[in-house]
Every structure is written in structure tokens, then in C-alpha cells.
Amino acid sequence: MKKNPLFDIFIGNDSVFSFVKAILAVFFALIIVYFILLLTGYSPFPVYGALLKGAFGSRRCFGECLVSTTPLLFSGLGFAIAYRCGLFNIGLEGQITVGGIAAAFIGYIFPEMNPVIHVSACIAAGFLAGALWGFIPGYLKARFGIHEVISVIMLNHIAFKIAAYLVSMQGPMKDRLDDMPASPFIRDSAKIVRLVNGSRVHWGIILAVITAFIIWVLLFRTRLGFRIRAVGKNKYAAETAGINVKRHIILTLSISGALGGLAGAVEILGVHYRLFAAFSPGYGFDAIAVALLGMVHPIGIIASAFLFGILRSGSVFMQAMYGVNKDMVSVITAIIVLFMGMSAPIGIMIKDRFKRKSHGTSV
């Protein structure tokens, strides 16, 4: 049998091959946006330079990068664990919203108390609210066969409308002393401590990284994780092996939703300090790109969440310096998702071709 070192290193090794696909997806996204900028009259290299300066140009800029990374990491992990179970949870934006609602309510309704207790209670409330919002589509799929994509999209809109109502002029969570449609500010004891003076970065980023390692252990070092992945690979084979598929679908979507709820709770407690409608600028939707670029692996998601945090933080400075709309980052995100989606069938073809060339019999 012929041996090809190129195949063994870059193609045969699934982890390395997935990493290469992710790097290429980012590279091609930047190349395409390069030509879009040229066609719209901008100089791409200065624009990209401004993007990096907006993320790393100062302590405050880097802090904003980490602030964006935190909810992206939580929600990316939420999407990943559902994906590993063969589920497509695009309802993380709604789960972030209900998590933020619960955390804000617990944050201001109780008087000042021990900060550890108060913050823990707020985070637990967000976690449970998100878990409930994930449990509903999980139960609907397991019990009635309703596709999770349909139910989570509907639940997204319900969550958005609930948040808008709660802080509307006559809403029960509206701050009566403020004309702004928002809740009262949470108590000081409910605020997550910031790590650096002059920056909004808070210890939620540490909690997010710890959560990523917990999810890694859960998925790859426990029986539950094995069963979740088995259901995702082939639910019929998993059922034949004695795994309760319906129970694991419900449990996995509940965990996924809980991670989204954590993202919303930490965003309220560490950044905004009060609830207002649409406090999340699309973190739940960006979670899809974060998870896919991170190879749907907790460790990879840490890196991809940081990359998207760079893009979000730098886009503001890019727009201020050169007038390039910060939504150009959404174009980069969409292209990355497109290439990551294309990479699966293309990767299979490449592997098959290299296998035929590398392992063909020699005369």
C-alpha cells in the first residue's frame, strides 16, 4: 500500500483536517469581503487594519472584545451540544432573552444582600429560564415529533414579545422613574465584578471558559456525553443499543437552552445592569457560526468566539474611521457559515480522492 505523508498529516487526521477547514473558511471570507470593499470604493487593507486596531488598539478595545466573546462562547457551546445530539437549536437568541429577563428580575426585586448569594441567584435564575425555554421544543420533538427548528423559531418571537411587553410603558418590569423602556437597575450586590478599571470586561469571561471545559468533560468523558453523541450519530442505532432517545433529546435541548440563559444572565449582570428589549445584538444567531467554525468542539469554540469577539469589537472602530458599516462583520459571518456548510461534502470528496491515491495497490 502506498503511503502519502500529506494525507496522513492534513487529510487523514480528522482534527487537523477540521482545523484546516476552519482556517480556510475564514481566509476565503476575508478574501471575498476584500473584493466587496474594493467594489464599493474602500481600501481593504486600511479597513482591516482599523478592524484589528478596534480590537487590540487599547486596553478598553481589548476589553470590549472580551465582553463580546463572553455571550458568544456561552451560546456557541449551547448550539454545539445540541448539534452533537443531531439537533439544530437556532432558538438561542430567545433563550438568551428569557435568561436576561429572569436575571434582571432577581437582580432588582430583592434588596441588597451578600454579593455571592445575589449573583449566584441571578445566574441560577437565568440558567433555569433558558433550560425551560429549551425544554419546551425538546418535549415537543420527543412527544409529538415537531421539528425543533420550527418550535424554537416560534419561541424566539414569543421571548422577544415578552421582553418588549415587560418593559413597555405599562409593563410590569418597567422602571416608573425613567422614560426609557427598561427595567430598574439591578442592585449593586447583583452586579458581576469587572476585572479591569476603565473597561467593561468582567469575570463572566472566566465563567464562560470554565463552562467550555465542563461541556468538554460532559461530552467526551462521561456516559451521558457518549449517549448524546450516539443519538446524534444515529438515533436508530442508539435506540437499538438501549439508549432512551426521547429522554436525551429533551435533556440536551434543556442543557443547550440553559447555556443560552447563562449568556443572557451574564450579559445583564455584567454589562447592561438592567433589562431592555433586544439587549442582545444577535449573539444567539452568531452562535451558529461560532460553533461551526469551532468544529462544534468546546475548545475550538473558545477560539472561534474570541475571533468573533474581535470582529464585533473592531467593527465599531472600523465604521468610525472609514465609514464602512459595521454590518460588514455580518457578511463575514455569513460567508464563514456558508463555507463551513460546504466543507462537509467537499471534505468527503477530498478524503476519498486522497485515499484512492494514497492507498492504491502498487504493482
N, C-alpha and C positions, 0 to 999 in steps of 0.2 A: 504494500500500500504506500502511495506517495504521501509525503508529509509536507505541508506548507506552513512555515512559521507564521506568515501573515494571517492565515486563517486561525491558527491556534491562539494567537495573541489578541487580535482585534475582532474576529468574527466568531470563533468557537467559544470564547468566554462570554457568557451572557451578560455579566455585569459590566465588563469593559465595552461590549457592543452597545449596551443601553446608554452608557456614558457618552460614547461617541455620537450616537443618535441625538442625544440632548444637546451636545455642543454644536453639532451641525444645524439643528433646528434654530438655535439662537443665531448662529452665523448667517444662515440664509435669511432669517427675519431681518437682521440688520442690513444685509445687502439689498433686500427689496425696499426697505424704508429709505435706504441711501438714494435709490433711484426716484422714489416718490418725492423726496426732498428736492432733488435736482429738478424734477419736472415742475415743481411748484415754486421754484425760484429761490431756494435756500441753499446755503453752502453746508453740505452734510458734516464735514469734519469739525468745523466750529460748533455746530449744533450738538454733535455727540460729545464734544469737549465740555460744553455747557451742561449737558446731562450728567457727566461724571463730576463736574465741579459742584453741581447742585446736591450731589450725594456725599461727596468727600471734601468739599471746599472748606469746611469749618466744623467745629465741634457740634454746633447746632444742626448743621445739614446732616451730619452723620447720625445724630440723634433722631432726626426725622425719618431717616432711612430705617432705623431700628424700630421706630414707632409703627411704621407701615409693615415691617416684617412680622411683627408680633401677631396681629389678627390673620395675616396671610398664612402663617405657619400653623396656627390652630385650625383654620378652615381647610387648609391643604391636607392636613392629617385626617380631618373628618371625611373629606372626599376619598382619600386613599383607602381608608379601612372599609368604606362601603364598596369601593371598586374591587378590592381584594375578594369581596364576597359576591362579586358578579352584579353589583347594584350601582346605579348611576344617580348619585344624590346631587342634583342641581338645586336643591332647596336650602343650601347652607345660608343664603342671604336672609331667608325668612327665619332660620334658626338663630342666626346672629341677632336678628331684630328682637325676637322674644327673649333671648338671653339678656340683651341690653335692657329690655323693659323690666324684667324681674330684678336684675341687679340694681337698677336705678330706684325701683320702688323700695327695696330693702335698705338701700343706701340712705334715703331721706326720711322714711317713715319712722325709724327708730331714733331715739336720742343718742347723743354722744356716748360711746362706750369704749371698751378696750379695742384698739385698732385691729389686733389679730383676730378677735372674735367677729368684729363687724365686717372686715374684708372677707374673711372666710365664709360668713353667712351670705354675703352678696355673691361671691363666686359660686357657692353651692346652689344658690337660687338660679343663677344663670345656667349652670350646668344642668339642673333638673328641668328647667323650662325648655332648653334645647333638646334634652333627651325626650321629653314629651312630644315635642314637635317632630322628632324623628320616629318615635314610636308609632304615631298615627299612620304614616304611609307604610311603615313596616307591617303593621297589623292588617291594613287594607290589602297589601300584596299577599301576605301569608294566608289570610282568611278568605278573601274574595278574588284574588288573582288580579287586582287592579295594578297596572304598571306604576312603579314608583315615580317615574318621570312626570306622569300626569298629576298624581296626587301632590307631589312636592311643589310643582309649579302653582297649583291652586292654593296650597298652604302658604307659599311665598306672598301671594297677593293678600291673603287673609291677614298675615302678620303685618304687612305694610299698612293695611287699612286700620288694624287695631292700634298700631303705634300712632298713626295720624289722628285717630279719634281721641286717644288718651291725652294728647297734648293740644287738642284743638281748643277753641275759646271756651267751650262748655265741657271739656273733657275732665274726667276725674283726677288726672295727674297733672293738670295744667297749673303752673305757678301763677297764682292770682295777683301777685305783686309785680309781675313782669308782662309786658305786652307781647313778648316773643312766645311763639307756640312751643313751649318747652316745659319740662317738669321743674320742680325746685331743685336746687343744687344738693348733691349728696352731702352728708356730714363729713367733717374733716377726718373722722375716725374710719370712714369707709373708703377714703382715697388711697390708691396704691402709691407707695412712696416712689418718688423719682430718683434716679440713680446719679444724675449729673446736674449740677447747678447750671441754669441757663439753657437747659434742654428739656424736652418733654419725654425723653426716654425713661422708662420705668421698669421695675423688676418683673413686669409681666413677660418681658422677653426671656428672662431666665426660666420662668414657669413654662413658657412655650417650648423651650429647648428640652427641659426635663420631661415634658409631656411627650415629645417626639421619641425620647429614649424609652419611655414607658410603653408607647404604642409599638415600638420595635420589639421589645421584650414580649408584649402580648401576642403580636403576630407571628413571631419566629421562634419563640422559646416556651410557648405554653400549648397545652392541648386545645384550649379554646381557639387560639390563633390558627392552629393546624386545621381545625374543623371549619373555621371561617374561610380559609383559603381553599379547602377541599370543596366547599359549597360553591365557591366562585369558579373553580376549575370545571367541575361537572356535578351539578346538583343531583342528577340521577344516580351517578356512581356513589356520591356521598350518602344518599338515602339508602342505597343498597348496602353500604357499609355500616348502616345503623345510626347515622347522624340525623338528628331531627332538623331538617332543612328549614321548616317554617319558623321554629324557635330561633334559629341562628339568623335568619333574615330580620326578624323583629329586633333581636338583640343588637345586631350590627348597625342597623339604621338608628337605633336608640343611642348607641355609642357615638355614631357619626354626628347625630344631631346635638349630643351633649358637647362635643368638641366645638361645633358651631356656636352653641350657647356660651361656652367659655370665651370664645373670641369676642362675642358681643359684650359679655360682662367685663372683661379686661379693658375693652375699648372705652366703656363708660367710666369705669373706676379709675383708669389711668390717664385718660386723655380729655374727655368732654366734661366729666363730673355732673352731667345731667342728661336726661333723655330728650331728644327731639326727633321728629320724623326723619327718616332716611339718614341716620347718623353714620351708617356705613356707606362709603363711596363705591360699593361694588366688590368688597372683599370676598364675599361668598361666590360670586361668579368667577373672579380671578383665581379662586381656589382650584378650579378645574385645570387651568394652565399650570399653576404651581405644582399640583400633584403629578400631572403628566410629564412635565419637564423634570421633576424629581424622580422619574421612573417608578412612581407610586410606591416609593420606599421612604420610610421616615427619615433616614439620614440624608437621602437625596433631596427630600422636601425642605430640609433646613437650608441647603444651599440655594435651591430654586426660590424659596420665599425671600431669602436675602437679595437675590438678583431682582426680583420684582419690587422689593422694597427700595432698591437703588433706582429703578425706573420711576417709581411713583414719586420719590423724593426729588430726583433730579429733574423731572418733567416741569415742576413749578419754576425752577430757575431757568430752564431752557425756554419756557414761554416768556418769562420776564426779559430775558436777554435778547432773544431773536424773534419773538412773536410767533414761534411755532406752537400751535395749540397743544396743550398737554395731553389731549386725547390721542395724540400720535402714539403714546405709550400703549393705548388700547389696540392700535393697529399692530404694533409689535407683538402684543399678547395673542391676538387672533391668529397671526401668521405662525407663531410658535405652536399653538394648538393644532393648526392645520398640518404643519409638518410632522408633529408628533403623531397625529392621527394617520398620516400617510406612511409613517415609518414602519408600522407593523407589517402590512403586506409587502412593502418593498424589502424590509429586513428579511422576511421569509424567503423571497426570491434570491437575495444576495447569498444567504446562507446555503440554499440549495445549490446554487451555481458553484460556490467555493467548495462545497462538499464533493460535488461531482469531479471538480478539477483536482482537489487535494487527495481524494481517496479512491481515485480511479486505479484499476489494476494495471501494473506495468508488465510488458512482455519481456 
